[in-house]
Every structure is written in structure tokens, then in C-alpha cells.
Amino acid sequence: MALAALLISLAPEPTRTEQPPQVPFVQTGLVTAGSGPVPVIGAGTVRPSAEVDIVPQVGGKVVWVDPGFQSGGRIAANQTLFRIEEVDYQYRVQEAEANLAASRVALLKEQEQASIARAQHALYASSQGNEASADSANPLALREPQLKAAQAALDRDEARLAEANLALSRTQVTAPFDGFVQVESVDVGQIVAAGHPVASVFAADAVEIVVPLSDTDAALIPGLWSLKAGDGNQRVGVRVVARFGEGSYVWSGYVDRGEAYLDRQTRTIDVIVRVPDPVRTGRPTDGTVPIGGSPPLLVGKFVEVEIAGRELDDYYLVPRAALQSGNEVWTVHDGGTIRIVPVQVLQRTGNKAYVTGTVTDTLESGQAVVTGGIQFATEGMRVQTEEDQVEEGQVEEDQTP
């Protein structure tokens, strides 16, 4: 027992170390003051601005087809696509011309006979004194109904000739606008019937993109509900981006109109974006010149759109990871204390979010916000950031002899 007591008394005192404070470490990002319009981001599928079926108005045998009138071929406005045999319709024109000539002769005869009848009635009236006049004469005696019937027959035959010439002109089927052939099913020797479609074409002057947006995003588009369809003067600029191969290409467009109803399934508003002259090649987003040239904006392509939204006076860009549940951001102030700031989210794009502060709480440009490291926070909670660790390391280096 004496030996044990001696060993305990001679044992060295344990080193006492002060425990570091239990302050969590967080990752942070910076708040940036925004300027210019707030972008409205969406996506949609390219569709033609006009698409029609080619339907012959007269029937017959096809005797000629334009070599370019094939699927994928380009057509020009008023270009003859194919011709139907004209012989039958030429015969109808000749028959109508013969009937019209006969009607003209019949009208001349009736006019002459009516003139003779009026002269005879005038001679008879003069021989009878004042007892008879032209007003009391029988219209049949003056051949007035016969003259009207002859005139009506002439008008009828003129209309039939015009109809025959119109049917003859319709044996040449022309393109309604500049565009592309989507599908076609007509060949030389084929018998086509009036009213049956033989091809489908779509316009090449412009394409449309239906972009479904939430009502919050649609509210950021300036003057959306005052836009008139087809009026390119009231333009809200749009940037359209599409991928082709390994690259991305951009086209310029504008908001044409907004649908005045909600989609029943998605409860979104369809905003129609119009891109003029989509056949011209797009601009590469990286500024490089692609091998083989840039592609056109293809119909059916899925694209991303960026609409120039409203220009707000005061908004900020924060890292998207800084948005917490309940539309809050946790700002880090001097001393490493957290302050919870409610915000209104205007838009989320990529890794950025466009927000505005509230009346009582707001943000400042260059302010640090928490982007990770903790799951929850309270007002006034202390945290450590990368800057704090760097400053502590510098202090230790300065104190080292």
C-alpha cells in the first residue's frame, strides 16, 4: 500500500486541453444584385406555323408531277405541283362557249322582236286615239317576259363558261405558300378524286413553339394578354436553344400570343413563341464554326426557350442551393450568426435563383448565404465558414515563433 501511494504521488499531472466550441461548419455562396429583365425559362416542341393538306378540287388522271414534289422537298408559293389531264375540261369549255354563242343570238332575236312589238303597239295606239297606251299593253304582246328569259339564259351560259374555265384551271394544282412537303402520295398515271388529300405541306416562313408555363412565370412576361396574334411589332424577345449533334445552336424569336385558358391536365398556360425564318442556320452558342454548317430549326425538335421577362427595380441572384423550404434563405453575418430571411422566388434557372426580399427583411449584394452543411437553423445560430477557418489559420501562423 505504501508503494502504491508512492507511485501515485510521483505520477505526472495529465495535460488539460480546452475543447473546441461545438460550432457547425457550413458552405456559403454570395448574393448578387440583379439588373435587366428577369428571364422566364421554359421548353417546348417546334411545330409549323401553318400546315395544310393538298387536295385536288377536280378529279382525273395525273399526267405530270414536279420532280421536287416529294417528302422533304421544298416548294415555292404558286408553284405547280402536279397536273391533271385537261382534255375533258377543255371539251366542257368548248361546249359552254357554244351554248353562250347560241344564247347571245337568241337574245338578239328577242331584242329585235320586242322592238317590233313595241312599234306595232305604238301604231295601234295612234290609230285608236287616246284609249290605248303603252302602260295598258299586255307584257306578252310587248315580249318583255321573253326578253328577260333570253337575258337570263345568257347569264346562265356565261356562268357555266366561267365554271368550265375555273375547272380547267384547277387541273394544275399549285402550292399555297413557301414550305416543305411532309408526306405525298401522287404519281403520274394515278387517278385522283376531287376532295381527297394527296399530300401534306407546312410553311417555311416561321415556326411556333408551345411553351407551358405556370401562372407565376407567365405573369413575368410583359403585356402578355395585350399581344395580338400575328402582330410582330409588339415583340417580347425570346432566345431559342436547340441541340444538334454535339453542339447547341440559338435562334431569335418573340412571344406571339398566350392561350386564354389553362391546360386541363397540367394546369399551365400555353405561351406561343414564334421564330421567323427558321430555315436559316442557327448560331452556335460557343461561337465556333461547326463542320458541315449549322442546321435549321427542325419541326418536331424539343428546344429550350428563354423569354425576356419584366424589368424589376430590385431583385437578387442567389445560389439555388441557398433556397430553403418555405422560400427562405439563411444569411451569415459578422461573427458567424445566422439570420433567416423570407424571400419571394421569381425564377429558378440552372444553379441560380432570382428572388426579392420582403418589406421587413431584404438582402444585400455580396452577402453570404448558407448553401450546405446544416439541415436546420435558428435565428442567431452561430456557424463557421471557410473564411473563418482561413482567418484562424492565419492567426495561428502569425503566433508561431
C-alpha positions as CSV (number, residue, x, y, z in Angstrom):
1,M,0.0,0.0,0.0
2,A,2.9,2.3,0.7
3,L,4.4,1.5,-2.7
4,A,1.2,2.2,-4.5
5,A,0.8,5.5,-2.7
6,L,4.3,6.5,-3.7
7,L,3.7,5.7,-7.3
8,I,0.5,7.7,-7.4
9,S,2.2,10.7,-5.8
10,L,5.0,10.6,-8.3
11,A,2.7,10.2,-11.4
12,P,2.7,13.3,-13.8
13,E,-0.3,15.5,-14.0
14,P,-2.5,14.9,-17.2
15,T,-2.4,17.6,-19.8
16,R,-5.6,19.6,-19.8
17,T,-6.8,20.7,-23.3
18,E,-9.7,23.0,-23.8
19,Q,-12.4,21.5,-26.0
20,P,-13.2,23.5,-29.2
21,P,-16.6,25.0,-29.3
22,Q,-19.3,22.9,-31.0
23,V,-20.0,25.3,-33.8
24,P,-21.1,23.7,-37.1
25,F,-19.3,24.3,-40.4
26,V,-21.3,25.5,-43.4
27,Q,-20.8,26.1,-47.1
28,T,-21.8,29.5,-48.3
29,G,-22.4,31.4,-51.5
30,L,-22.8,35.1,-52.4
31,V,-25.8,37.2,-53.2
32,T,-25.6,39.3,-56.4
33,A,-27.7,42.3,-57.2
34,G,-29.7,41.7,-60.4
35,S,-30.2,44.0,-63.4
36,G,-32.2,43.9,-66.6
37,P,-35.2,41.7,-67.4
38,V,-35.9,38.6,-65.3
39,P,-35.6,35.6,-67.7
40,V,-38.6,33.2,-68.0
41,I,-37.3,29.7,-68.7
42,G,-39.3,27.1,-70.5
43,A,-39.2,24.3,-73.1
44,G,-41.4,23.0,-75.9
45,T,-41.6,21.3,-79.2
46,V,-41.3,23.1,-82.6
47,R,-44.4,22.9,-84.8
48,P,-45.1,24.6,-88.1
49,S,-46.9,27.9,-88.1
50,A,-49.2,26.7,-91.0
51,E,-49.9,23.1,-92.2
52,V,-52.4,22.2,-94.9
53,D,-53.4,19.2,-97.0
54,I,-53.0,19.3,-100.7
55,V,-56.5,18.4,-102.0
56,P,-57.3,18.5,-105.8
57,Q,-60.6,20.3,-106.5
58,V,-61.2,18.3,-109.7
59,G,-60.7,14.6,-110.4
60,G,-58.9,12.9,-113.2
61,K,-55.6,11.2,-114.3
62,V,-52.3,12.7,-113.2
63,V,-50.2,13.5,-116.3
64,W,-47.3,15.4,-114.7
65,V,-45.6,15.7,-111.3
66,D,-42.9,18.2,-110.3
67,P,-39.7,16.3,-109.5
68,G,-39.3,18.3,-106.3
69,F,-42.8,17.3,-105.1
70,Q,-41.6,14.6,-102.7
71,S,-41.4,14.1,-99.0
72,G,-38.9,16.5,-97.6
73,G,-38.8,18.6,-100.8
74,R,-39.1,22.4,-100.7
75,I,-41.8,24.2,-102.6
76,A,-42.5,27.8,-103.5
77,A,-45.7,29.7,-103.4
78,N,-47.9,29.3,-106.6
79,Q,-45.5,26.6,-107.8
80,T,-47.3,23.9,-109.9
81,L,-47.0,20.6,-108.0
82,F,-48.8,18.3,-110.5
83,R,-51.2,18.5,-113.4
84,I,-54.4,16.5,-114.1
85,E,-55.4,15.6,-117.7
86,E,-57.1,18.6,-119.2
87,V,-58.9,17.1,-122.3
88,D,-62.3,16.5,-120.6
89,Y,-62.3,20.0,-119.1
90,Q,-61.3,21.6,-122.4
91,Y,-64.4,19.9,-124.0
92,R,-66.6,21.4,-121.3
93,V,-65.2,24.8,-122.0
94,Q,-65.9,24.4,-125.8
95,E,-69.4,23.2,-125.0
96,A,-70.0,26.2,-122.7
97,E,-68.7,28.6,-125.3
98,A,-71.1,27.1,-128.0
99,N,-74.1,27.4,-125.6
100,L,-73.1,31.0,-124.8
101,A,-72.9,31.9,-128.5
102,A,-76.4,30.4,-129.1
103,S,-77.8,32.4,-126.1
104,R,-76.4,35.6,-127.5
105,V,-78.1,35.0,-130.8
106,A,-81.4,34.2,-129.0
107,L,-81.1,37.4,-127.0
108,L,-80.5,39.4,-130.2
109,K,-83.6,37.9,-131.7
110,E,-85.7,38.6,-128.7
111,Q,-84.5,42.2,-128.6
112,E,-85.4,42.7,-132.3
113,Q,-88.8,41.0,-131.8
114,A,-89.5,43.2,-128.7
115,S,-88.6,46.3,-130.7
116,I,-91.0,45.3,-133.5
117,A,-93.8,44.5,-130.9
118,R,-93.4,48.0,-129.3
119,A,-93.6,49.6,-132.8
120,Q,-96.7,47.7,-133.7
121,H,-98.3,48.5,-130.4
122,A,-97.5,52.2,-130.8
123,L,-99.0,52.2,-134.3
124,Y,-102.1,50.5,-133.0
125,A,-102.4,53.0,-130.1
126,S,-102.2,56.0,-132.5
127,S,-104.9,54.6,-134.7
128,Q,-107.2,54.2,-131.6
129,G,-106.6,57.6,-130.3
130,N,-106.0,58.1,-126.5
131,E,-108.0,55.0,-125.5
132,A,-104.9,52.7,-125.7
133,S,-101.4,53.4,-124.3
134,A,-98.2,51.5,-123.7
135,D,-99.0,51.1,-120.0
136,S,-102.1,49.2,-120.7
137,A,-100.5,46.9,-123.2
138,N,-100.1,43.2,-122.4
139,P,-96.4,42.4,-121.4
140,L,-96.6,39.2,-123.6
141,A,-97.6,41.4,-126.5
142,L,-94.5,43.5,-126.0
143,R,-92.4,40.3,-125.5
144,E,-91.0,41.6,-122.2
145,P,-91.0,38.1,-120.4
146,Q,-89.4,36.5,-123.5
147,L,-86.7,39.2,-123.5
148,K,-86.0,38.6,-119.7
149,A,-85.8,34.9,-120.3
150,A,-83.3,35.3,-123.1
151,Q,-81.2,37.6,-120.9
152,A,-81.3,35.0,-118.0
153,A,-80.3,32.2,-120.4
154,L,-77.3,34.3,-121.5
155,D,-76.3,35.0,-117.9
156,R,-76.6,31.3,-117.1
157,D,-74.4,30.3,-120.0
158,E,-71.8,32.9,-119.1
159,A,-71.7,31.4,-115.6
160,R,-71.3,27.9,-117.0
161,L,-68.4,29.0,-119.2
162,A,-66.7,30.7,-116.2
163,E,-67.3,27.5,-114.2
164,A,-65.8,25.4,-117.0
165,N,-62.7,27.7,-117.2
166,L,-62.3,27.5,-113.5
167,A,-62.4,23.7,-113.5
168,L,-59.9,23.7,-116.3
169,S,-57.6,26.0,-114.3
170,R,-57.9,23.7,-111.3
171,T,-56.3,20.8,-113.3
172,Q,-53.0,22.5,-112.3
173,V,-52.5,22.1,-108.5
174,T,-50.3,24.8,-107.0
175,A,-48.6,25.3,-103.7
176,P,-50.4,27.7,-101.3
177,F,-47.1,29.1,-99.7
178,D,-43.4,28.6,-99.4
179,G,-42.8,25.5,-97.4
180,F,-41.8,21.8,-97.3
181,V,-43.5,18.6,-98.3
182,Q,-44.2,16.4,-95.3
183,V,-45.9,13.5,-97.0
184,E,-47.1,12.9,-100.6
185,S,-48.8,10.1,-102.4
186,V,-49.3,11.1,-106.0
187,D,-47.6,9.7,-109.2
188,V,-48.0,10.0,-112.9
189,G,-50.9,7.8,-114.2
190,Q,-52.7,7.9,-110.9
191,I,-56.4,8.7,-110.8
192,V,-57.2,11.3,-108.2
193,A,-60.6,12.2,-106.9
194,A,-61.8,15.7,-106.0
195,G,-61.8,16.3,-102.3
196,H,-59.3,13.6,-101.4
197,P,-55.9,14.7,-99.9
198,V,-52.8,13.5,-101.7
199,A,-50.1,15.4,-99.7
200,S,-49.4,17.4,-96.6
201,V,-47.2,20.6,-96.6
202,F,-46.1,23.1,-93.9
203,A,-45.0,26.7,-94.2
204,A,-41.3,27.6,-94.1
205,D,-41.6,31.3,-93.2
206,A,-42.0,30.7,-89.5
207,V,-42.4,28.0,-86.8
208,E,-44.1,28.1,-83.4
209,I,-43.2,26.6,-80.1
210,V,-45.8,25.9,-77.5
211,V,-44.3,26.7,-74.1
212,P,-46.3,25.6,-71.0
213,L,-45.7,28.0,-68.1
214,S,-47.1,28.3,-64.6
215,D,-49.2,31.4,-63.9
216,T,-46.3,32.8,-61.8
217,D,-43.9,32.6,-64.8
218,A,-46.5,33.8,-67.2
219,A,-47.0,36.9,-65.0
220,L,-43.4,37.9,-65.6
221,I,-44.0,38.3,-69.4
222,P,-44.7,42.0,-70.1
223,G,-48.0,42.7,-71.8
224,L,-48.8,39.0,-72.5
225,W,-52.5,39.4,-72.6
226,S,-52.4,42.5,-74.8
227,L,-50.4,40.8,-77.6
228,K,-52.2,40.3,-80.9
229,A,-51.6,37.1,-82.7
230,G,-49.5,37.7,-85.9
231,D,-48.5,41.2,-84.9
232,G,-44.7,41.2,-84.9
233,N,-44.5,44.9,-83.8
234,Q,-45.3,44.2,-80.2
235,R,-42.4,41.8,-79.6
236,V,-41.2,40.3,-76.4
237,G,-37.8,38.8,-77.2
238,V,-37.1,35.1,-76.9
239,R,-33.9,33.1,-77.2
240,V,-34.4,29.6,-78.5
241,V,-31.7,27.0,-78.0
242,A,-31.7,23.5,-79.6
243,R,-29.1,20.7,-79.6
244,F,-27.9,19.2,-82.8
245,G,-25.2,16.6,-82.6
246,E,-22.6,17.6,-80.2
247,G,-23.3,21.3,-80.3
248,S,-26.0,23.8,-79.3
249,Y,-27.5,26.5,-81.5
250,V,-29.6,29.5,-80.8
251,W,-32.3,31.3,-82.8
252,S,-34.1,34.6,-82.1
253,G,-37.9,34.8,-81.8
254,Y,-40.7,36.6,-80.0
255,V,-43.8,35.9,-78.0
256,D,-46.7,35.8,-80.4
257,R,-49.6,35.2,-78.0
258,G,-50.8,33.4,-74.9
259,E,-53.7,30.9,-74.8
260,A,-56.6,32.3,-72.8
261,Y,-57.3,29.1,-70.9
262,L,-55.5,26.6,-68.6
263,D,-54.5,23.1,-69.7
264,R,-56.9,20.7,-68.1
265,Q,-54.3,18.2,-67.2
266,T,-51.2,20.2,-66.3
267,R,-53.0,23.4,-65.2
268,T,-50.4,25.5,-67.1
269,I,-50.7,28.4,-69.5
270,D,-49.5,27.7,-73.1
271,V,-47.5,30.6,-74.4
272,I,-46.9,30.6,-78.2
273,V,-43.4,31.6,-79.3
274,R,-42.8,32.4,-83.0
275,V,-39.5,32.1,-84.7
276,P,-39.3,33.8,-88.2
277,D,-37.3,32.2,-91.0
278,P,-36.3,29.0,-89.2
279,V,-34.6,27.6,-92.3
280,R,-31.7,30.0,-91.8
281,T,-29.0,28.3,-89.8
282,G,-28.7,28.9,-86.1
283,R,-25.8,30.5,-84.3
284,P,-23.6,28.2,-82.3
285,T,-23.7,29.0,-78.6
286,D,-20.0,28.6,-78.1
287,G,-19.1,30.8,-81.1
288,T,-17.4,28.0,-83.0
289,V,-17.9,27.2,-86.7
290,P,-19.3,23.7,-86.9
291,I,-18.1,21.2,-89.5
292,G,-20.7,20.9,-92.3
293,G,-22.5,24.1,-91.4
294,S,-25.3,24.8,-88.8
295,P,-28.7,23.1,-89.1
296,P,-32.1,24.7,-89.5
297,L,-34.6,24.7,-86.7
298,L,-36.3,21.4,-87.4
299,V,-40.1,20.8,-86.9
300,G,-40.7,18.4,-84.1
301,K,-37.4,19.4,-82.3
302,F,-37.5,19.7,-78.5
303,V,-36.0,23.1,-77.6
304,E,-35.3,25.3,-74.6
305,V,-36.6,28.9,-74.6
306,E,-35.6,32.0,-72.6
307,I,-38.1,34.8,-72.6
308,A,-37.2,38.3,-71.7
309,G,-39.4,39.0,-68.6
310,R,-40.2,42.1,-66.8
311,E,-37.5,44.5,-65.7
312,L,-37.8,44.8,-61.9
313,D,-36.3,47.6,-59.8
314,D,-34.8,45.4,-57.0
315,Y,-34.1,41.7,-57.2
316,Y,-31.1,39.4,-56.4
317,L,-29.4,36.3,-57.7
318,V,-28.6,33.7,-55.1
319,P,-27.3,30.1,-55.5
320,R,-30.2,27.8,-56.0
321,A,-28.9,25.6,-53.2
322,A,-29.4,28.5,-50.8
323,L,-33.2,28.3,-51.1
324,Q,-34.6,26.6,-48.1
325,S,-38.1,25.1,-47.6
326,G,-40.7,27.8,-47.1
327,N,-38.9,30.1,-49.5
328,E,-36.2,31.2,-47.1
329,V,-32.5,31.9,-47.2
330,W,-30.1,31.8,-44.3
331,T,-27.7,34.7,-44.4
332,V,-24.4,34.7,-42.4
333,H,-23.5,38.0,-40.7
334,D,-20.4,39.2,-39.0
335,G,-19.5,36.9,-36.1
336,G,-20.9,33.9,-37.8
337,T,-24.5,34.4,-36.8
338,I,-27.4,33.2,-39.0
339,R,-30.4,35.4,-39.9
340,I,-33.4,33.8,-41.6
341,V,-34.7,36.0,-44.4
342,P,-38.0,35.2,-46.2
343,V,-37.9,35.8,-50.0
344,Q,-40.2,35.7,-53.0
345,V,-38.9,33.4,-55.7
346,L,-39.2,34.9,-59.1
347,Q,-37.4,32.3,-61.2
348,R,-35.2,29.2,-60.9
349,T,-32.6,28.7,-63.7
350,G,-29.8,26.2,-63.6
351,N,-27.9,26.8,-60.4
352,K,-29.2,30.3,-59.8
353,A,-32.5,31.7,-58.4
354,Y,-34.0,35.1,-58.9
355,V,-35.5,36.4,-55.6
356,T,-36.7,39.5,-53.9
357,G,-36.8,40.3,-50.2
358,T,-39.8,41.2,-48.1
359,V,-40.8,44.6,-46.8
360,T,-39.2,44.0,-43.4
361,D,-36.3,41.7,-44.4
362,T,-34.2,42.1,-47.5
363,L,-30.9,41.0,-48.9
364,E,-27.7,42.9,-49.8
365,S,-25.3,42.4,-52.7
366,G,-22.2,40.4,-51.6
367,Q,-23.9,38.9,-48.6
368,A,-23.0,35.3,-47.7
369,V,-25.9,32.7,-47.7
370,V,-25.8,29.1,-46.5
371,T,-25.7,26.6,-49.3
372,G,-25.0,23.4,-47.3
373,G,-23.6,21.8,-44.2
374,I,-26.6,22.0,-41.9
375,Q,-30.1,20.7,-42.2
376,F,-31.8,23.3,-40.0
377,A,-31.1,26.7,-38.5
378,T,-32.5,29.1,-35.9
379,E,-32.3,32.9,-35.7
380,G,-29.0,33.9,-34.2
381,M,-27.4,30.5,-34.5
382,R,-23.6,30.5,-34.7
383,V,-21.8,28.8,-37.6
384,Q,-18.3,28.6,-39.1
385,T,-17.5,29.3,-42.7
386,E,-14.5,28.8,-44.9
387,E,-13.4,32.4,-44.3
388,D,-13.5,31.8,-40.6
389,Q,-11.2,28.8,-40.9
390,V,-8.8,30.7,-43.2
391,E,-8.6,33.6,-40.7
392,E,-7.9,31.2,-37.7
393,G,-5.2,29.5,-39.8
394,Q,-3.6,32.9,-40.4
395,V,-3.7,33.8,-36.7
396,E,-2.0,30.5,-35.7
397,E,0.7,31.1,-38.3
398,D,1.3,34.6,-37.0
399,Q,1.6,33.3,-33.4
400,T,4.1,30.6,-34.4
401,P,7.7,31.8,-33.5
